[in-house]
Amino acid sequence: MALGSQFCKICGKSSFEDIAEFRLLPRVTSDCFSFRSGGRLLVCAKCGAAQSPADDQWFGEIREIYSTYNSYHQAGGVEQHVLDPATRALRRRSDVLLERLSELPFVPSQGRVLDVGCGTGGTLKTFSVHGGWRLNGLDQDDRHLPFLTPLANFENLYTCAPEQLNERFDLVTMVHSLEHFPDPLNTLRSLRKSIAPNGRIFVEVPNAAANPFEYLVADHMVHFDPSSLSALATAAGFEVDCIATTWVTKELSLVAKPGGPPIKLSEATPDAAENVVKRVNAQINWLSKFVEDAREASNTGAKRFGLFGTSIAAVWLSNALGDHVSFFVDEDLHRVGRDFMGRPVYSTDQVPDGGVLYLALVPEIAEKVAKRLRDKRLDLRLPPLL
C-alpha cells in the first residue's frame, strides 16, 4: 500500500508492505539500551528493501537516542570484539575488517582515509596502528575530537554533511554508519565525488537477512540484505568489487569503486520482492517465539537464569523477560566483571552452579557457541529454529 509521501530509500517507489506485528515489539538502540515499542517496519513492494519510515516519529526518536549516545559502554568504551572466522579468536572488529581489506589487491594500502561516522575513532585507530594512512573523520559534531587528535597522522574531523566535503580521499569507510542515514542513496552519491581516482569505498552494515534482531534497532533507517546493499551502491554510481557475508558474522562487507553516473534502479521481479516480505514476516514472528521460548526456559525452576551476550539481542530479550534474568555471560573479557543492565557479567567459567544459560543468538550461531562450550558442562538452552 502507498504511505503518503514515503518513498523507498533504495528504489524511490512508494508502495510498501507495513509489517503490522512489528509495532507490538519493544525495540533497542544501536548503542545497546532498551527502547519502547511502537516503531514501524516497511518492506518495499517493488524492490524488497526493509526500512523504517522517514517520518516525524523516527526523526524525533533518533534525536532522543543520539542525545545520550554511548558507544561500547558495556566494555568501558573499548570497541566490540567479534569472532574472527579466519582465526577463531575474539578480535576488535576494526582489526578484522582492515585485515580483510588489505588482502584485496585493488584496495589502496596507503593515502588519505575518511571514516564516515567515526565516533570515538575505533576504525581510525586501526588505520593509525597499521601506518601509511593520513586519518580523517566525519561525524555529526566534534564531541569525540579528544579521542581522535592523539592518533598518529590524524588530520581533520569534519562535522559537515557529506555533500559539503570539498576534498578527496583514497579510501572512504563507513563502518556501521550507512544504516543510520535517513537518505542513504544521496549520502553515497555525495561521497562518490570525494573518492580519488583508483580509490574505493568500504561499507560495513548489519545483515538483516541473517539477523532478525537488526529490525529491532530503532535508529537504523534501512535494514540491509546483500541485494539491497548492492542495489543501493549501484544506484549511487558505484561498481561493486565485492560483497561478503563472512568477514564478520551477521554483517555485510561491501567494497566498491566510483563508476559511471548514478542510475535509476529497475524494479525487482514481483516474486523477489514478495519473497523478502515473506522472509521479514517470518523473522518478526520468530522474534515473538524467541521471547516465549526464553520465558519458558526461565521458568524451569532454576535458581538463576542468565543470558549469553551483552549486545542487541541480549538487551532486547532482557527487557522482555524483566526480573527473570539474573546475570549475563560474555566471552569478551573487556565486558566480564562489569555490571550490565544492573546485573553482573560473568565469563563462561563463572556461571553459578545450577544456573541456566540461554543463548540469546540466532540459531545458527547458538549451535556453534553450544558446540564450543560443550566441555564447560553448562545447562545451555538454545533458541527455537528460524
DRENDO-1510 file (C-alpha; in Angstrom, 1 decimal, always signed):
<recs>
REC; n; res; u; v; w
REC; 1; MET; +0.0; +0.0; +0.0 .
REC; 2; ALA; +1.1; +3.6; -0.6 .
REC; 3; LEU; +2.0; +5.5; +2.6 .
REC; 4; GLY; +1.6; +9.2; +1.9 .
REC; 5; SER; +4.8; +10.9; +0.9 .
REC; 6; GLN; +7.0; +8.0; +1.9 .
REC; 7; PHE; +9.5; +6.8; -0.7 .
REC; 8; CYS; +11.7; +3.8; -0.7 .
REC; 9; LYS; +15.3; +4.7; +0.3 .
REC; 10; ILE; +16.6; +2.3; -2.4 .
REC; 11; CYS; +14.4; +2.5; -5.5 .
REC; 12; GLY; +12.4; +5.6; -4.8 .
REC; 13; LYS; +9.0; +3.9; -5.2 .
REC; 14; SER; +6.1; +4.5; -2.8 .
REC; 15; SER; +4.4; +1.1; -2.5 .
REC; 16; PHE; +5.1; -0.7; +0.8 .
REC; 17; GLU; +4.0; -3.7; +2.9 .
REC; 18; ASP; +3.6; -2.5; +6.5 .
REC; 19; ILE; +4.6; -5.3; +9.0 .
REC; 20; ALA; +1.8; -4.7; +11.5 .
REC; 21; GLU; +3.1; -7.2; +14.1 .
REC; 22; PHE; +6.3; -5.2; +14.4 .
REC; 23; ARG; +4.6; -2.3; +16.2 .
REC; 24; LEU; +4.0; -4.5; +19.2 .
REC; 25; LEU; +7.6; -5.4; +19.8 .
REC; 26; PRO; +9.8; -3.4; +22.1 .
REC; 27; ARG; +13.0; -2.1; +20.5 .
REC; 28; VAL; +16.6; -1.4; +21.3 .
REC; 29; THR; +19.1; +1.3; +20.4 .
REC; 30; SER; +22.3; +0.7; +18.4 .
REC; 31; ASP; +24.3; +1.5; +21.5 .
REC; 32; CYS; +22.5; -1.3; +23.3 .
REC; 33; PHE; +19.9; +0.3; +25.5 .
REC; 34; SER; +16.3; -0.7; +25.8 .
REC; 35; PHE; +13.8; +1.3; +23.8 .
REC; 36; ARG; +10.0; +1.4; +23.7 .
REC; 37; SER; +7.7; -0.4; +21.2 .
REC; 38; GLY; +5.6; +1.5; +18.6 .
REC; 39; GLY; +8.0; +1.5; +15.7 .
REC; 40; ARG; +7.1; +0.8; +12.1 .
REC; 41; LEU; +8.8; -1.6; +9.7 .
REC; 42; LEU; +8.1; -1.3; +6.0 .
REC; 43; VAL; +9.2; -3.5; +3.1 .
REC; 44; CYS; +9.2; -2.0; -0.4 .
REC; 45; ALA; +6.8; -3.9; -2.6 .
REC; 46; LYS; +8.9; -3.0; -5.7 .
REC; 47; CYS; +12.5; -3.8; -4.7 .
REC; 48; GLY; +12.1; -5.6; -1.4 .
REC; 49; ALA; +14.2; -3.3; +0.8 .
REC; 50; ALA; +13.2; -3.3; +4.5 .
REC; 51; GLN; +13.3; +0.1; +6.2 .
REC; 52; SER; +11.8; +2.5; +8.7 .
REC; 53; PRO; +9.6; +5.3; +7.5 .
REC; 54; ALA; +11.4; +8.7; +7.4 .
REC; 55; ASP; +8.6; +10.4; +9.4 .
REC; 56; ASP; +8.4; +12.8; +12.3 .
REC; 57; GLN; +8.3; +9.9; +14.8 .
REC; 58; TRP; +11.6; +8.4; +13.5 .
REC; 59; PHE; +13.4; +11.7; +13.4 .
REC; 60; GLY; +12.2; +12.5; +16.9 .
REC; 61; GLU; +13.4; +9.1; +18.2 .
REC; 62; ILE; +16.9; +9.4; +16.7 .
REC; 63; ARG; +17.3; +12.9; +18.2 .
REC; 64; GLU; +16.3; +11.3; +21.6 .
REC; 65; ILE; +18.7; +8.4; +21.1 .
REC; 66; TYR; +21.7; +10.4; +19.9 .
REC; 67; SER; +21.4; +13.0; +22.6 .
REC; 68; THR; +22.8; +10.4; +25.1 .
REC; 69; TYR; +24.6; +8.0; +22.7 .
REC; 70; ASN; +27.2; +5.9; +24.5 .
REC; 71; SER; +29.2; +3.5; +22.2 .
REC; 72; TYR; +30.5; +0.3; +23.7 .
REC; 73; HIS; +29.5; +1.3; +27.3 .
REC; 74; GLN; +29.5; -2.5; +28.1 .
REC; 75; ALA; +33.3; -2.5; +27.9 .
REC; 76; GLY; +34.1; +1.0; +29.1 .
REC; 77; GLY; +34.4; +2.3; +25.6 .
REC; 78; VAL; +36.6; -0.5; +24.2 .
REC; 79; GLU; +35.5; -1.4; +20.7 .
REC; 80; GLN; +33.4; -4.5; +20.3 .
REC; 81; HIS; +35.3; -7.8; +19.9 .
REC; 82; VAL; +34.0; -10.2; +17.3 .
REC; 83; LEU; +34.9; -13.8; +16.5 .
REC; 84; ASP; +37.2; -13.7; +13.5 .
REC; 85; PRO; +36.1; -16.6; +11.2 .
REC; 86; ALA; +39.7; -16.9; +9.9 .
REC; 87; THR; +41.4; -17.3; +13.2 .
REC; 88; ARG; +38.5; -18.4; +15.5 .
REC; 89; ALA; +39.8; -15.8; +18.0 .
REC; 90; LEU; +38.0; -12.8; +19.5 .
REC; 91; ARG; +39.4; -9.6; +18.0 .
REC; 92; ARG; +38.5; -5.9; +17.6 .
REC; 93; ARG; +36.0; -5.6; +14.7 .
REC; 94; SER; +38.1; -2.9; +13.0 .
REC; 95; ASP; +41.2; -5.1; +13.1 .
REC; 96; VAL; +39.4; -8.0; +11.4 .
REC; 97; LEU; +37.9; -5.7; +8.8 .
REC; 98; LEU; +41.2; -3.9; +7.9 .
REC; 99; GLU; +42.9; -7.2; +7.6 .
REC; 100; ARG; +40.3; -8.5; +5.1 .
REC; 101; LEU; +40.5; -5.2; +3.2 .
REC; 102; SER; +44.3; -5.4; +3.0 .
REC; 103; GLU; +44.0; -8.8; +1.3 .
REC; 104; LEU; +42.2; -7.2; -1.7 .
REC; 105; PRO; +44.8; -6.1; -4.3 .
REC; 106; PHE; +42.6; -3.3; -5.7 .
REC; 107; VAL; +42.1; -1.5; -2.3 .
REC; 108; PRO; +44.7; +1.3; -1.6 .
REC; 109; SER; +47.2; +0.4; +1.0 .
REC; 110; GLN; +48.1; +4.0; +2.0 .
REC; 111; GLY; +46.9; +7.5; +1.5 .
REC; 112; ARG; +44.1; +9.6; +2.9 .
REC; 113; VAL; +41.3; +7.7; +4.6 .
REC; 114; LEU; +37.9; +9.3; +5.7 .
REC; 115; ASP; +35.9; +7.4; +8.2 .
REC; 116; VAL; +32.2; +8.5; +8.0 .
REC; 117; GLY; +30.5; +8.2; +11.4 .
REC; 118; CYS; +33.9; +7.9; +13.1 .
REC; 119; GLY; +32.6; +8.2; +16.7 .
REC; 120; THR; +35.4; +7.8; +19.1 .
REC; 121; GLY; +37.8; +6.6; +16.4 .
REC; 122; GLY; +37.8; +2.8; +16.6 .
REC; 123; THR; +38.3; +2.3; +12.9 .
REC; 124; LEU; +40.7; +5.2; +12.6 .
REC; 125; LYS; +42.8; +3.8; +15.4 .
REC; 126; THR; +43.3; +0.6; +13.4 .
REC; 127; PHE; +44.4; +2.5; +10.4 .
REC; 128; SER; +46.8; +4.5; +12.6 .
REC; 129; VAL; +48.4; +1.4; +14.0 .
REC; 130; HIS; +49.0; +0.0; +10.6 .
REC; 131; GLY; +50.6; +3.2; +9.3 .
REC; 132; GLY; +50.8; +4.7; +5.8 .
REC; 133; TRP; +47.5; +6.5; +6.3 .
REC; 134; ARG; +46.5; +10.1; +7.0 .
REC; 135; LEU; +43.4; +10.0; +9.1 .
REC; 136; ASN; +40.2; +12.0; +8.7 .
REC; 137; GLY; +36.8; +11.5; +10.3 .
REC; 138; LEU; +33.3; +12.8; +9.6 .
REC; 139; ASP; +30.7; +12.9; +12.3 .
REC; 140; GLN; +27.6; +15.0; +13.4 .
REC; 141; ASP; +29.6; +17.0; +15.9 .
REC; 142; ASP; +33.0; +17.3; +17.5 .
REC; 143; ARG; +32.3; +15.8; +20.9 .
REC; 144; HIS; +34.7; +12.9; +20.2 .
REC; 145; LEU; +37.6; +15.1; +18.9 .
REC; 146; PRO; +39.6; +14.5; +22.1 .
REC; 147; PHE; +39.7; +10.7; +21.2 .
REC; 148; LEU; +40.9; +11.5; +17.7 .
REC; 149; THR; +43.6; +14.1; +18.0 .
REC; 150; PRO; +46.1; +11.8; +19.8 .
REC; 151; LEU; +46.0; +9.3; +16.9 .
REC; 152; ALA; +49.2; +9.3; +14.8 .
REC; 153; ASN; +48.7; +11.1; +11.4 .
REC; 154; PHE; +45.3; +12.5; +12.3 .
REC; 155; GLU; +44.4; +15.4; +10.1 .
REC; 156; ASN; +40.8; +16.6; +10.4 .
REC; 157; LEU; +37.4; +15.9; +11.9 .
REC; 158; TYR; +34.7; +17.2; +9.5 .
REC; 159; THR; +31.3; +18.0; +11.0 .
REC; 160; CYS; +29.6; +18.9; +7.8 .
REC; 161; ALA; +27.1; +16.9; +5.6 .
REC; 162; PRO; +28.8; +14.5; +3.2 .
REC; 163; GLU; +27.7; +16.6; +0.2 .
REC; 164; GLN; +29.6; +19.6; +1.7 .
REC; 165; LEU; +33.0; +17.9; +1.5 .
REC; 166; ASN; +35.4; +19.6; -0.9 .
REC; 167; GLU; +38.4; +17.2; -0.6 .
REC; 168; ARG; +39.2; +13.8; -2.0 .
REC; 169; PHE; +40.3; +10.6; -0.2 .
REC; 170; ASP; +41.9; +7.4; -1.3 .
REC; 171; LEU; +39.6; +5.3; +0.9 .
REC; 172; VAL; +36.2; +6.2; +2.4 .
REC; 173; THR; +35.0; +3.8; +5.2 .
REC; 174; MET; +31.5; +3.5; +6.7 .
REC; 175; VAL; +31.6; +1.0; +9.5 .
REC; 176; HIS; +28.1; +0.7; +10.9 .
REC; 177; SER; +27.1; +4.2; +9.8 .
REC; 178; LEU; +25.3; +3.9; +6.5 .
REC; 179; GLU; +22.2; +2.3; +8.1 .
REC; 180; HIS; +21.8; +5.4; +10.3 .
REC; 181; PHE; +21.5; +7.9; +7.4 .
REC; 182; PRO; +17.9; +8.9; +6.5 .
REC; 183; ASP; +18.8; +9.2; +2.8 .
REC; 184; PRO; +21.5; +6.6; +2.2 .
REC; 185; LEU; +21.3; +6.9; -1.6 .
REC; 186; ASN; +22.2; +10.6; -1.7 .
REC; 187; THR; +24.7; +10.0; +1.0 .
REC; 188; LEU; +26.6; +7.5; -1.2 .
REC; 189; ARG; +26.2; +9.7; -4.2 .
REC; 190; SER; +27.8; +12.6; -2.4 .
REC; 191; LEU; +30.7; +10.5; -1.1 .
REC; 192; ARG; +31.3; +9.2; -4.6 .
REC; 193; LYS; +32.6; +12.7; -5.5 .
REC; 194; SER; +35.0; +12.6; -2.6 .
REC; 195; ILE; +36.9; +9.5; -3.7 .
REC; 196; ALA; +40.2; +9.9; -5.6 .
REC; 197; PRO; +40.9; +8.1; -8.8 .
REC; 198; ASN; +41.6; +4.4; -8.2 .
REC; 199; GLY; +40.1; +4.9; -4.7 .
REC; 200; ARG; +37.5; +2.8; -3.0 .
REC; 201; ILE; +34.6; +3.0; -0.6 .
REC; 202; PHE; +34.2; +0.3; +2.1 .
REC; 203; VAL; +30.8; -0.2; +3.8 .
REC; 204; GLU; +30.1; -2.5; +6.7 .
REC; 205; VAL; +26.4; -2.9; +7.8 .
REC; 206; PRO; +24.3; -5.5; +9.7 .
REC; 207; ASN; +22.9; -8.2; +7.5 .
REC; 208; ALA; +19.2; -8.3; +8.2 .
REC; 209; ALA; +18.7; -11.4; +6.1 .
REC; 210; ALA; +20.8; -13.4; +8.7 .
REC; 211; ASN; +19.9; -11.4; +11.8 .
REC; 212; PRO; +16.2; -10.7; +12.8 .
REC; 213; PHE; +17.4; -8.6; +15.7 .
REC; 214; GLU; +18.6; -6.0; +13.3 .
REC; 215; TYR; +15.0; -4.9; +12.7 .
REC; 216; LEU; +14.6; -4.0; +16.3 .
REC; 217; VAL; +17.3; -1.3; +16.2 .
REC; 218; ALA; +15.2; +1.9; +16.5 .
REC; 219; ASP; +17.8; +4.3; +15.0 .
REC; 220; HIS; +18.5; +2.2; +11.8 .
REC; 221; MET; +16.8; +3.5; +8.7 .
REC; 222; VAL; +17.5; +0.8; +6.2 .
REC; 223; HIS; +17.8; -2.9; +7.3 .
REC; 224; PHE; +20.1; -4.1; +4.5 .
REC; 225; ASP; +20.5; -7.5; +3.0 .
REC; 226; PRO; +23.0; -8.4; +0.2 .
REC; 227; SER; +20.6; -7.5; -2.6 .
REC; 228; SER; +19.5; -4.1; -1.2 .
REC; 229; LEU; +23.1; -3.0; -0.3 .
REC; 230; SER; +24.4; -3.9; -3.7 .
REC; 231; ALA; +21.5; -2.2; -5.4 .
REC; 232; LEU; +22.0; +0.9; -3.4 .
REC; 233; ALA; +25.7; +1.1; -4.3 .
REC; 234; THR; +24.9; +0.6; -8.0 .
REC; 235; ALA; +22.2; +3.3; -8.0 .
REC; 236; ALA; +24.6; +5.7; -6.4 .
REC; 237; GLY; +27.1; +5.3; -9.2 .
REC; 238; PHE; +29.5; +2.7; -7.9 .
REC; 239; GLU; +30.8; -0.6; -9.4 .
REC; 240; VAL; +30.8; -3.3; -6.7 .
REC; 241; ASP; +34.1; -5.0; -6.4 .
REC; 242; CYS; +32.9; -7.5; -3.7 .
REC; 243; ILE; +30.2; -8.0; -1.2 .
REC; 244; ALA; +31.0; -10.5; +1.6 .
REC; 245; THR; +28.9; -12.1; +4.4 .
REC; 246; THR; +31.8; -13.9; +6.1 .
REC; 247; TRP; +34.2; -11.2; +7.2 .
REC; 248; VAL; +32.1; -10.7; +10.4 .
REC; 249; THR; +29.2; -13.0; +11.2 .
REC; 250; LYS; +25.8; -11.4; +10.6 .
REC; 251; GLU; +27.3; -8.5; +8.8 .
REC; 252; LEU; +27.8; -7.3; +5.2 .
REC; 253; SER; +31.1; -6.0; +3.9 .
REC; 254; LEU; +31.0; -4.1; +0.6 .
REC; 255; VAL; +33.9; -2.7; -1.4 .
REC; 256; ALA; +33.2; -0.6; -4.5 .
REC; 257; LYS; +34.7; +2.0; -6.8 .
REC; 258; PRO; +33.2; +5.0; -8.4 .
REC; 259; GLY; +31.8; +4.0; -11.8 .
REC; 260; GLY; +29.6; +5.8; -14.3 .
REC; 261; PRO; +26.9; +8.3; -13.5 .
REC; 262; PRO; +24.3; +7.3; -10.9 .
REC; 263; ILE; +21.5; +5.3; -12.4 .
REC; 264; LYS; +17.8; +4.8; -11.9 .
REC; 265; LEU; +17.1; +1.3; -10.5 .
REC; 266; SER; +14.8; -1.1; -12.2 .
REC; 267; GLU; +12.3; -2.8; -10.0 .
REC; 268; ALA; +12.8; -6.3; -8.7 .
REC; 269; THR; +10.7; -9.0; -10.0 .
REC; 270; PRO; +7.3; -9.3; -8.1 .
REC; 271; ASP; +8.3; -12.7; -6.9 .
REC; 272; ALA; +11.7; -11.5; -5.5 .
REC; 273; ALA; +10.0; -8.6; -3.6 .
REC; 274; GLU; +7.3; -10.9; -2.3 .
REC; 275; ASN; +9.9; -13.4; -1.1 .
REC; 276; VAL; +11.5; -10.7; +1.0 .
REC; 277; VAL; +8.2; -9.7; +2.5 .
REC; 278; LYS; +7.6; -13.4; +3.4 .
REC; 279; ARG; +11.1; -13.6; +4.9 .
REC; 280; VAL; +10.7; -10.5; +7.0 .
REC; 281; ASN; +7.3; -11.6; +8.3 .
REC; 282; ALA; +8.8; -15.0; +9.3 .
REC; 283; GLN; +11.6; -13.3; +11.1 .
REC; 284; ILE; +9.3; -11.0; +13.1 .
REC; 285; ASN; +7.1; -14.0; +14.0 .
REC; 286; TRP; +10.3; -15.8; +15.1 .
REC; 287; LEU; +11.2; -12.9; +17.4 .
REC; 288; SER; +7.9; -13.4; +19.3 .
REC; 289; LYS; +8.6; -17.2; +19.5 .
REC; 290; PHE; +12.1; -16.4; +20.7 .
REC; 291; VAL; +10.7; -14.4; +23.7 .
REC; 292; GLU; +8.2; -17.1; +24.5 .
REC; 293; ASP; +10.8; -19.8; +24.4 .
REC; 294; ALA; +13.2; -17.9; +26.6 .
REC; 295; ARG; +10.4; -17.2; +29.1 .
REC; 296; GLU; +9.6; -20.9; +29.4 .
REC; 297; ALA; +13.3; -21.7; +29.9 .
REC; 298; SER; +13.4; -19.1; +32.7 .
REC; 299; ASN; +10.5; -20.8; +34.4 .
REC; 300; THR; +12.1; -24.3; +34.7 .
REC; 301; GLY; +12.8; -23.9; +38.4 .
REC; 302; ALA; +16.5; -23.0; +38.1 .
REC; 303; LYS; +17.8; -20.8; +40.9 .
REC; 304; ARG; +19.4; -18.4; +38.5 .
REC; 305; PHE; +18.8; -17.7; +34.8 .
REC; 306; GLY; +21.2; -15.9; +32.6 .
REC; 307; LEU; +21.7; -14.7; +29.0 .
REC; 308; PHE; +24.7; -15.2; +26.8 .
REC; 309; GLY; +25.8; -11.9; +25.3 .
REC; 310; THR; +25.7; -8.3; +26.1 .
REC; 311; SER; +24.7; -6.7; +22.8 .
REC; 312; ILE; +21.5; -6.1; +20.8 .
REC; 313; ALA; +19.8; -9.4; +21.2 .
REC; 314; ALA; +20.5; -9.8; +24.9 .
REC; 315; VAL; +19.5; -6.3; +25.7 .
REC; 316; TRP; +16.2; -6.8; +23.9 .
REC; 317; LEU; +15.5; -10.1; +25.5 .
REC; 318; SER; +16.4; -9.0; +28.9 .
REC; 319; ASN; +14.0; -6.1; +28.6 .
REC; 320; ALA; +11.2; -8.6; +27.6 .
REC; 321; LEU; +12.0; -11.0; +30.4 .
REC; 322; GLY; +12.5; -8.4; +33.2 .
REC; 323; ASP; +13.3; -9.9; +36.6 .
REC; 324; HIS; +13.7; -13.4; +35.3 .
REC; 325; VAL; +17.3; -12.5; +34.2 .
REC; 326; SER; +19.8; -12.5; +37.0 .
REC; 327; PHE; +23.2; -12.5; +35.1 .
REC; 328; PHE; +24.8; -12.2; +31.7 .
REC; 329; VAL; +27.7; -14.2; +30.2 .
REC; 330; ASP; +30.2; -12.9; +27.7 .
REC; 331; GLU; +33.4; -14.2; +26.1 .
REC; 332; ASP; +34.8; -10.7; +25.7 .
REC; 333; LEU; +37.0; -10.2; +28.7 .
REC; 334; HIS; +36.6; -6.4; +28.4 .
REC; 335; ARG; +33.0; -6.9; +29.4 .
REC; 336; VAL; +33.4; -9.6; +32.1 .
REC; 337; GLY; +33.4; -8.4; +35.6 .
REC; 338; ARG; +31.2; -5.3; +34.9 .
REC; 339; ASP; +27.6; -4.7; +35.7 .
REC; 340; PHE; +25.2; -4.6; +32.7 .
REC; 341; MET; +21.6; -3.6; +33.0 .
REC; 342; GLY; +22.0; -3.8; +36.8 .
REC; 343; ARG; +23.3; -7.4; +36.6 .
REC; 344; PRO; +26.8; -9.0; +36.8 .
REC; 345; VAL; +28.6; -10.1; +33.6 .
REC; 346; TYR; +30.3; -13.5; +34.1 .
REC; 347; SER; +32.8; -15.4; +32.0 .
REC; 348; THR; +31.7; -18.9; +30.9 .
REC; 349; ASP; +33.7; -20.3; +33.8 .
REC; 350; GLN; +31.8; -18.2; +36.3 .
REC; 351; VAL; +28.2; -19.4; +35.6 .
REC; 352; PRO; +26.7; -20.2; +39.0 .
REC; 353; ASP; +26.0; -23.8; +39.9 .
REC; 354; GLY; +22.5; -24.8; +38.9 .
REC; 355; GLY; +22.1; -21.8; +36.7 .
REC; 356; VAL; +20.5; -22.0; +33.2 .
REC; 357; LEU; +22.2; -20.1; +30.4 .
REC; 358; TYR; +20.0; -19.1; +27.5 .
REC; 359; LEU; +21.9; -18.4; +24.2 .
REC; 360; ALA; +20.4; -15.1; +23.1 .
REC; 361; LEU; +21.6; -15.6; +19.5 .
REC; 362; VAL; +20.3; -16.6; +16.1 .
REC; 363; PRO; +20.0; -20.4; +15.9 .
REC; 364; GLU; +22.9; -21.0; +13.6 .
REC; 365; ILE; +25.3; -19.1; +15.8 .
REC; 366; ALA; +23.8; -20.5; +19.0 .
REC; 367; GLU; +24.6; -24.0; +17.8 .
REC; 368; LYS; +28.2; -23.1; +17.1 .
REC; 369; VAL; +28.6; -21.5; +20.6 .
REC; 370; ALA; +27.0; -24.5; +22.2 .
REC; 371; LYS; +29.4; -26.8; +20.5 .
REC; 372; ARG; +32.3; -24.6; +21.6 .
REC; 373; LEU; +31.1; -24.6; +25.2 .
REC; 374; ARG; +30.3; -28.3; +25.4 .
REC; 375; ASP; +33.2; -29.1; +27.7 .
REC; 376; LYS; +32.1; -26.4; +30.2 .
REC; 377; ARG; +29.2; -28.7; +31.5 .
REC; 378; LEU; +26.8; -25.8; +31.4 .
REC; 379; ASP; +23.0; -26.0; +31.3 .
REC; 380; LEU; +22.6; -24.4; +27.9 .
REC; 381; ARG; +19.2; -23.6; +26.3 .
REC; 382; LEU; +19.1; -22.8; +22.6 .
REC; 383; PRO; +16.6; -20.6; +20.8 .
REC; 384; PRO; +13.9; -22.1; +18.5 .
REC; 385; LEU; +14.7; -22.8; +14.9 .
REC; 386; LEU; +14.2; -20.0; +12.5 .
</recs>
